[in-house]
Amino acid sequence: MKPAWDKLMKNMNKPNILVADVDCTAAGKPLCDSNGVQGFPTIKHGDPNNLEDYQGGRDYDALKSFADKLKPVCSPANLDLCEDDDRAKIEELMAMSADDLNAAIEEKEQIIKDAEQTFEDELEKLQNKYKQISEDKDNAIAEVKASGLGLMKAVKASGGKSEL
């Protein structure tokens, strides 16, 4: 995908549209962390303060087709692009004090952190349950085999009952 992305960066000539890459393992790590980048490669698009995940194709033609459709979006910097409901919400948020806005952001971010923690906790429980079930299965199989299953199969294969 890297060659296709590099070609797109080189060929993108739309004003107000930036196509760039960030090294999330080096100096760009804080930027990646703050935007929820967890795997590589990750493609984000949209308002720089509210990026969304790209889910399309990863070859040059798919990337170029998507990028060609990009345009500025409704945001505090582009209120003229907003629907009435979105504009009203932005204006309501812009009217908040910095402290109130920070508190509201922290509250929403905490909800996300709580959801991620719940996911991690529940995933760990599932992994432990899977491990226990797998061990139980392996133990049951070993017990059955140790109880004479192999001899039973050998006797069956030899023709069954023998007369003395």
ZAPAZA-850461 format. One record per atom (N, C-alpha, C): residue number from 0; residue in three letters; atom name; x, y, z. Coordinates in steps of 0.05 Angstrom, whole numbers, plus 5000, padded with zeros to 4 digits. Atoms other than C-alpha are relative to their C-alpha. Layout:
// residues N
(NUM ALA CA (X Y Z))
...
***
This chain:
// residues 164
(0 MET N (5016 4976 5000))
(0 MET CA (5000 5000 5000))
(0 MET C (5017 5025 5000))
(1 LYS N (4983 4976 4997))
(1 LYS CA (5058 5048 5014))
(1 LYS C (5006 5013 4973))
(2 PRO N (4995 4987 5026))
(2 PRO CA (5075 5059 4940))
(2 PRO C (4975 5014 4990))
(3 ALA N (5025 4987 5009))
(3 ALA CA (5001 5074 4924))
(3 ALA C (4996 5026 5016))
(4 TRP N (5004 4976 4983))
(4 TRP CA (4998 5123 4983))
(4 TRP C (5020 5022 4992))
(5 ASP N (4980 4980 5008))
(5 ASP CA (5063 5158 4963))
(5 ASP C (4992 5013 4973))
(6 LYS N (5009 4990 5025))
(6 LYS CA (5036 5165 4892))
(6 LYS C (4977 5019 5003))
(7 LEU N (5023 4983 4995))
(7 LEU CA (4971 5194 4918))
(7 LEU C (5009 5027 5013))
(8 MET N (4990 4975 4988))
(8 MET CA (5009 5245 4962))
(8 MET C (5012 5018 4979))
(9 LYS N (4986 4985 5020))
(9 LYS CA (5050 5266 4902))
(9 LYS C (4980 5012 4980))
(10 ASN N (5018 4992 5021))
(10 ASN CA (4990 5272 4854))
(10 ASN C (4975 5016 5010))
(11 MET N (5024 4987 4990))
(11 MET CA (4938 5304 4900))
(11 MET C (5004 5030 4999))
(12 ASN N (4997 4971 5004))
(12 ASN CA (4928 5377 4880))
(12 ASN C (4975 5015 5006))
(13 LYS N (5025 4986 4993))
(13 LYS CA (4862 5397 4912))
(13 LYS C (5006 5020 5023))
(14 PRO N (4996 4981 4978))
(14 PRO CA (4863 5461 4954))
(14 PRO C (4984 4991 5024))
(15 ASN N (5013 5007 4975))
(15 ASN CA (4844 5450 5027))
(15 ASN C (4998 4970 5005))
(16 ILE N (4999 5029 4996))
(16 ILE CA (4857 5375 5021))
(16 ILE C (5029 4992 5003))
(17 LEU N (4973 5009 4994))
(17 LEU CA (4918 5346 5053))
(17 LEU C (5001 4969 5000))
(18 VAL N (4995 5029 4999))
(18 VAL CA (4943 5275 5039))
(18 VAL C (5029 4998 5011))
(19 ALA N (4973 5002 4987))
(19 ALA CA (5001 5258 5085))
(19 ALA C (5002 4974 5015))
(20 ASP N (4996 5024 4983))
(20 ASP CA (5031 5202 5126))
(20 ASP C (5014 5008 5025))
(21 VAL N (4989 4995 4973))
(21 VAL CA (5053 5199 5198))
(21 VAL C (5014 4974 5009))
(22 ASP N (4986 5023 4989))
(22 ASP CA (5105 5152 5228))
(22 ASP C (4991 4997 5029))
(23 CYS N (5012 5003 4973))
(23 CYS CA (5067 5127 5289))
(23 CYS C (5020 4986 5020))
(24 THR N (4981 5013 4982))
(24 THR CA (5129 5092 5317))
(24 THR C (5021 5020 5009))
(25 ALA N (4979 4980 4993))
(25 ALA CA (5171 5156 5323))
(25 ALA C (4986 5026 5009))
(26 ALA N (5009 4974 4991))
(26 ALA CA (5156 5230 5330))
(26 ALA C (4970 5004 4997))
(27 GLY N (5029 4997 5004))
(27 GLY CA (5084 5221 5305))
(27 GLY C (4983 4984 5019))
(28 LYS N (5015 5017 4982))
(28 LYS CA (5065 5173 5361))
(28 LYS C (4979 5015 5016))
(29 PRO N (5022 4986 4986))
(29 PRO CA (5028 5225 5403))
(29 PRO C (4976 5007 4983))
(30 LEU N (5021 4994 5019))
(30 LEU CA (4988 5246 5342))
(30 LEU C (4983 4975 4995))
(31 CYS N (5014 5025 5006))
(31 CYS CA (4970 5174 5327))
(31 CYS C (4984 4991 5025))
(32 ASP N (5014 5007 4975))
(32 ASP CA (4952 5160 5400))
(32 ASP C (4975 5017 5004))
(33 SER N (5022 4982 4995))
(33 SER CA (4907 5221 5404))
(33 SER C (4977 4996 4980))
(34 ASN N (5020 5005 5020))
(34 ASN CA (4870 5198 5341))
(34 ASN C (4992 4971 4998))
(35 GLY N (5010 5028 4998))
(35 GLY CA (4859 5126 5361))
(35 GLY C (5013 4981 4980))
(36 VAL N (4987 5018 5018))
(36 VAL CA (4909 5094 5313))
(36 VAL C (5011 4977 5016))
(37 GLN N (4990 5023 4985))
(37 GLN CA (4921 5023 5338))
(37 GLN C (5013 4979 4983))
(38 GLY N (4988 5019 5018))
(38 GLY CA (4941 4984 5277))
(38 GLY C (5011 5015 4976))
(39 PHE N (4987 4987 5023))
(39 PHE CA (4983 4998 5215))
(39 PHE C (4996 4983 4975))
(40 PRO N (5005 4971 5004))
(40 PRO CA (4969 5021 5163))
(40 PRO C (4971 5007 5007))
(41 THR N (5026 4989 4994))
(41 THR CA (4910 5063 5186))
(41 THR C (4997 5025 4984))
(42 ILE N (5005 4976 5016))
(42 ILE CA (4879 5115 5141))
(42 ILE C (4976 5015 5013))
(43 LYS N (5021 4982 4988))
(43 LYS CA (4839 5173 5171))
(43 LYS C (4994 5022 4980))
(44 HIS N (5007 4977 5017))
(44 HIS CA (4801 5228 5136))
(44 HIS C (4980 5017 5015))
(45 GLY N (5019 4982 4988))
(45 GLY CA (4758 5288 5152))
(45 GLY C (5012 5024 5014))
(46 ASP N (4991 4977 4985))
(46 ASP CA (4764 5347 5198))
(46 ASP C (5024 4991 5018))
(47 PRO N (4977 5009 4985))
(47 PRO CA (4833 5344 5231))
(47 PRO C (4995 4997 5030))
(48 ASN N (5007 5003 4971))
(48 ASN CA (4800 5351 5300))
(48 ASN C (4979 4978 5004))
(49 ASN N (5021 5020 4997))
(49 ASN CA (4749 5296 5286))
(49 ASN C (5003 4980 4977))
(50 LEU N (4994 5018 5022))
(50 LEU CA (4781 5245 5240))
(50 LEU C (4984 4974 5002))
(51 GLU N (5016 5025 5002))
(51 GLU CA (4743 5184 5216))
(51 GLU C (5017 4979 4986))
(52 ASP N (4986 5022 5012))
(52 ASP CA (4768 5116 5194))
(52 ASP C (4992 4996 4971))
(53 TYR N (5005 5006 5029))
(53 TYR CA (4774 5101 5119))
(53 TYR C (4998 4969 4999))
(54 GLN N (5005 5029 5002))
(54 GLN CA (4747 5032 5102))
(54 GLN C (5002 4989 4971))
(55 GLY N (5000 5008 5028))
(55 GLY CA (4757 5030 5026))
(55 GLY C (5025 4983 4992))
(56 GLY N (4978 5015 5012))
(56 GLY CA (4806 4995 4980))
(56 GLY C (5027 5013 5006))
(57 ARG N (4973 4990 4994))
(57 ARG CA (4881 5003 4989))
(57 ARG C (5018 5003 4976))
(58 ASP N (4984 4996 5024))
(58 ASP CA (4905 5005 4917))
(58 ASP C (4998 5029 4991))
(59 TYR N (4999 4972 5008))
(59 TYR CA (4921 5071 4882))
(59 TYR C (4973 5009 4989))
(60 ASP N (5025 4992 5013))
(60 ASP CA (4857 5073 4841))
(60 ASP C (4978 5005 5021))
(61 ALA N (5020 4997 4979))
(61 ALA CA (4812 5063 4902))
(61 ALA C (5005 5024 5017))
(62 LEU N (4993 4977 4984))
(62 LEU CA (4850 5114 4943))
(62 LEU C (4996 5026 4985))
(63 LYS N (5003 4976 5016))
(63 LYS CA (4850 5165 4887))
(63 LYS C (4971 5007 4996))
(64 SER N (5029 4995 5004))
(64 SER CA (4776 5156 4874))
(64 SER C (4987 5012 5025))
(65 PHE N (5010 4990 4975))
(65 PHE CA (4761 5167 4947))
(65 PHE C (5009 5029 5005))
(66 ALA N (4988 4974 4995))
(66 ALA CA (4808 5227 4953))
(66 ALA C (4988 5021 4981))
(67 ASP N (5012 4981 5019))
(67 ASP CA (4777 5260 4891))
(67 ASP C (4973 5009 5009))
(68 LYS N (5027 4993 4990))
(68 LYS CA (4710 5261 4927))
(68 LYS C (5001 5016 5026))
(69 LEU N (4997 4986 4975))
(69 LEU CA (4738 5294 4989))
(69 LEU C (4995 5030 4996))
(70 LYS N (5005 4971 5001))
(70 LYS CA (4716 5365 5003))
(70 LYS C (4999 5010 5029))
(71 PRO N (5002 4989 4972))
(71 PRO CA (4715 5412 5064))
(71 PRO C (4973 4992 5012))
(72 VAL N (5024 5009 4986))
(72 VAL CA (4664 5390 5116))
(72 VAL C (4991 5021 5020))
(73 CYS N (5011 4983 4979))
(73 CYS CA (4619 5425 5165))
(73 CYS C (5018 4999 5025))
(74 SER N (4984 4997 4976))
(74 SER CA (4661 5450 5223))
(74 SER C (4999 5029 5009))
(75 PRO N (5000 4972 4991))
(75 PRO CA (4672 5513 5264))
(75 PRO C (5013 5018 4980))
(76 ALA N (4986 4984 5020))
(76 ALA CA (4718 5537 5208))
(76 ALA C (4984 5002 4974))
(77 ASN N (5016 5000 5024))
(77 ASN CA (4666 5522 5155))
(77 ASN C (4970 4999 5006))
(78 LEU N (5028 5000 4992))
(78 LEU CA (4598 5539 5185))
(78 LEU C (4982 5002 4976))
(79 ASP N (5017 4997 5023))
(79 ASP CA (4572 5557 5116))
(79 ASP C (4994 4973 4986))
(80 LEU N (5005 5027 5012))
(80 LEU CA (4576 5483 5097))
(80 LEU C (4981 4983 5017))
(81 CYS N (5015 5016 4981))
(81 CYS CA (4533 5461 5156))
(81 CYS C (4970 5002 4995))
(82 GLU N (5030 5001 4998))
(82 GLU CA (4460 5440 5159))
(82 GLU C (4993 5016 5024))
(83 ASP N (5009 4983 4977))
(83 ASP CA (4419 5482 5207))
(83 ASP C (5004 4986 5027))
(84 ASP N (4996 5014 4974))
(84 ASP CA (4420 5429 5262))
(84 ASP C (5029 4999 5008))
(85 ASP N (4971 5001 4994))
(85 ASP CA (4495 5420 5257))
(85 ASP C (5011 5027 5008))
(86 ARG N (4991 4973 4994))
(86 ARG CA (4507 5495 5256))
(86 ARG C (4991 5008 5028))
(87 ALA N (5010 4993 4973))
(87 ALA CA (4463 5504 5318))
(87 ALA C (5016 4986 5022))
(88 LYS N (4985 5015 4981))
(88 LYS CA (4501 5450 5355))
(88 LYS C (5028 5012 5003))
(89 ILE N (4974 4988 4999))
(89 ILE CA (4568 5480 5337))
(89 ILE C (4999 5027 5014))
(90 GLU N (5003 4973 4987))
(90 GLU CA (4545 5550 5357))
(90 GLU C (4995 4997 5030))
(91 GLU N (5004 5006 4972))
(91 GLU CA (4520 5521 5423))
(91 GLU C (5026 4993 5014))
(92 LEU N (4974 5008 4989))
(92 LEU CA (4588 5489 5436))
(92 LEU C (5019 5024 5001))
(93 MET N (4983 4977 5001))
(93 MET CA (4624 5553 5415))
(93 MET C (4993 5020 5022))
(94 ALA N (5008 4981 4980))
(94 ALA CA (4584 5592 5466))
(94 ALA C (5007 4991 5029))
(95 MET N (4993 5011 4973))
(95 MET CA (4607 5547 5524))
(95 MET C (5027 5013 5009))
(96 SER N (4974 4991 4989))
(96 SER CA (4663 5570 5569))
(96 SER C (5021 4979 4994))
(97 ALA N (4978 5019 5005))
(97 ALA CA (4731 5537 5559))
(97 ALA C (4999 4978 5021))
(98 ASP N (5001 5020 4979))
(98 ASP CA (4724 5502 5626))
(98 ASP C (4977 4980 4996))
(99 ASP N (5023 5018 5005))
(99 ASP CA (4654 5475 5609))
(99 ASP C (5005 4982 4976))
(100 LEU N (4994 5016 5023))
(100 LEU CA (4677 5452 5541))
(100 LEU C (5020 4978 5006))
(101 ASN N (4980 5020 4992))
(101 ASN CA (4738 5418 5570))
(101 ASN C (4987 4978 5017))
(102 ALA N (5013 5020 4983))
(102 ALA CA (4694 5383 5622))
(102 ALA C (4982 4982 4983))
(103 ALA N (5017 5016 5018))
(103 ALA CA (4645 5360 5568))
(103 ALA C (5017 4980 4983))
(104 ILE N (4982 5017 5016))
(104 ILE CA (4703 5333 5526))
(104 ILE C (5011 4978 5018))
(105 GLU N (4990 5020 4982))
(105 GLU CA (4733 5298 5586))
(105 GLU C (4979 4979 5007))
(106 GLU N (5022 5019 4994))
(106 GLU CA (4666 5266 5602))
(106 GLU C (4996 4980 4977))
(107 LYS N (5003 5017 5024))
(107 LYS CA (4659 5239 5531))
(107 LYS C (5024 4981 4997))
(108 GLU N (4976 5016 5002))
(108 GLU CA (4731 5215 5530))
(108 GLU C (5001 4978 5022))
(109 GLN N (5001 5019 4978))
(109 GLN CA (4720 5180 5597))
(109 GLN C (4981 4977 4992))
(110 ILE N (5019 5020 5008))
(110 ILE CA (4660 5143 5568))
(110 ILE C (5014 4981 4980))
(111 ILE N (4985 5016 5019))
(111 ILE CA (4705 5119 5511))
(111 ILE C (5021 4982 5015))
(112 LYS N (4981 5015 4985))
(112 LYS CA (4760 5098 5560))
(112 LYS C (4987 4978 5016))
(113 ASP N (5014 5020 4985))
(113 ASP CA (4710 5061 5603))
(113 ASP C (4991 4977 4981))
(114 ALA N (5008 5021 5019))
(114 ALA CA (4683 5024 5541))
(114 ALA C (5024 4983 4992))
(115 GLU N (4976 5015 5008))
(115 GLU CA (4754 5005 5520))
(115 GLU C (5009 4982 5023))
(116 GLN N (4992 5016 4977))
(116 GLN CA (4770 4981 5591))
(116 GLN C (4981 4976 5004))
(117 THR N (5019 5022 4998))
(117 THR CA (4706 4940 5594))
(117 THR C (5006 4979 4979))
(118 PHE N (4993 5018 5021))
(118 PHE CA (4725 4910 5527))
(118 PHE C (5024 4983 5007))
(119 GLU N (4975 5014 4993))
(119 GLU CA (4795 4892 5551))
(119 GLU C (4995 4980 5023))
(120 ASP N (5006 5018 4977))
(120 ASP CA (4769 4863 5617))
(120 ASP C (4984 4975 4991))
(121 GLU N (5016 5022 5009))
(121 GLU CA (4716 4821 5582))
(121 GLU C (5015 4982 4981))
(122 LEU N (4983 5015 5018))
(122 LEU CA (4765 4799 5529))
(122 LEU C (5018 4981 5016))
(123 GLU N (4983 5016 4983))
(123 GLU CA (4812 4775 5583))
(123 GLU C (4985 4977 5012))
(124 LYS N (5016 5021 4988))
(124 LYS CA (4756 4736 5616))
(124 LYS C (4994 4978 4979))
(125 LEU N (5006 5019 5021))
(125 LEU CA (4738 4704 5549))
(125 LEU C (5025 4983 4994))
(126 GLN N (4975 5014 5006))
(126 GLN CA (4811 4686 5536))
(126 GLN C (5006 4980 5022))
(127 ASN N (4995 5018 4977))
(127 ASN CA (4817 4655 5606))
(127 ASN C (4980 4976 4998))
(128 LYS N (5021 5020 5002))
(128 LYS CA (4751 4617 5595))
(128 LYS C (5008 4981 4977))
(129 TYR N (4992 5017 5022))
(129 TYR CA (4776 4592 5527))
(129 TYR C (5023 4982 5008))
(130 LYS N (4977 5016 4991))
(130 LYS CA (4841 4569 5558))
(130 LYS C (4991 4977 5018))
(131 GLN N (5010 5020 4982))
(131 GLN CA (4804 4532 5613))
(131 GLN C (4984 4978 4985))
(132 ILE N (5016 5019 5016))
(132 ILE CA (4755 4499 5563))
(132 ILE C (5019 4983 4984))
(133 SER N (4980 5015 5016))
(133 SER CA (4814 4479 5519))
(133 SER C (5015 4980 5017))
(134 GLU N (4986 5019 4982))
(134 GLU CA (4851 4448 5578))
(134 GLU C (4981 4978 5009))
(135 ASP N (5020 5020 4993))
(135 ASP CA (4787 4412 5600))
(135 ASP C (4997 4980 4978))
(136 LYS N (5003 5017 5023))
(136 LYS CA (4779 4384 5530))
(136 LYS C (5024 4982 4997))
(137 ASP N (4975 5015 5002))
(137 ASP CA (4852 4362 5527))
(137 ASP C (5002 4979 5022))
(138 ASN N (4999 5019 4978))
(138 ASN CA (4847 4329 5595))
(138 ASN C (4979 4978 4996))
(139 ALA N (5020 5020 5005))
(139 ALA CA (4782 4293 5577))
(139 ALA C (5009 4980 4978))
(140 ILE N (4990 5018 5021))
(140 ILE CA (4813 4266 5513))
(140 ILE C (5023 4982 5010))
(141 ALA N (4978 5016 4989))
(141 ALA CA (4876 4244 5550))
(141 ALA C (4990 4978 5018))
(142 GLU N (5011 5019 4981))
(142 GLU CA (4834 4210 5603))
(142 GLU C (4986 4976 4985))
(143 VAL N (5014 5021 5016))
(143 VAL CA (4792 4172 5551))
(143 VAL C (5021 4982 4987))
(144 LYS N (4979 5015 5013))
(144 LYS CA (4855 4151 5514))
(144 LYS C (5014 4982 5021))
(145 ALA N (4986 5016 4979))
(145 ALA CA (4888 4128 5579))
(145 ALA C (4982 4978 5011))
(146 SER N (5018 5021 4989))
(146 SER CA (4826 4087 5598))
(146 SER C (4997 4976 4982))
(147 GLY N (4999 5024 5016))
(147 GLY CA (4838 4038 5542))
(147 GLY C (4988 5003 4972))
(148 LEU N (5011 4996 5026))
(148 LEU CA (4810 4070 5479))
(148 LEU C (5018 4987 4978))
(149 GLY N (4981 5011 5020))
(149 GLY CA (4873 4050 5440))
(149 GLY C (4998 4970 4998))
(150 LEU N (5002 5029 5000))
(150 LEU CA (4867 3977 5462))
(150 LEU C (4973 4991 4987))
(151 MET N (5026 5006 5012))
(151 MET CA (4793 3977 5444))
(151 MET C (5001 5001 4970))
(152 LYS N (4998 4996 5029))
(152 LYS CA (4809 4002 5374))
(152 LYS C (5017 4978 4988))
(153 ALA N (4983 5021 5010))
(153 ALA CA (4865 3951 5367))
(153 ALA C (4986 4973 4999))
(154 VAL N (5015 5025 5000))
(154 VAL CA (4819 3894 5387))
(154 VAL C (4980 5000 4977))
(155 LYS N (5019 4998 5021))
(155 LYS CA (4766 3918 5339))
(155 LYS C (5013 4995 4973))
(156 ALA N (4986 5002 5025))
(156 ALA CA (4816 3923 5283))
(156 ALA C (5010 4971 4995))
(157 SER N (4990 5028 5004))
(157 SER CA (4840 3852 5295))
(157 SER C (4977 4981 4996))
(158 GLY N (5022 5018 5006))
(158 GLY CA (4771 3824 5285))
(158 GLY C (4982 4996 5024))
(159 GLY N (5017 5002 4977))
(159 GLY CA (4741 3830 5353))
(159 GLY C (5006 4977 5018))
(160 LYS N (4998 5022 4981))
(160 LYS CA (4728 3770 5398))
(160 LYS C (5018 4978 4989))
(161 SER N (4984 5023 5008))
(161 SER CA (4778 3714 5397))
(161 SER C (4991 4977 5018))
(162 GLU N (5008 5023 4985))
(162 GLU CA (4761 3644 5419))
(162 GLU C (5024 4987 5012))
(163 LEU N (4978 5013 4985))
(163 LEU CA (4803 3611 5471))
(163 LEU C (4997 4970 5000))
***
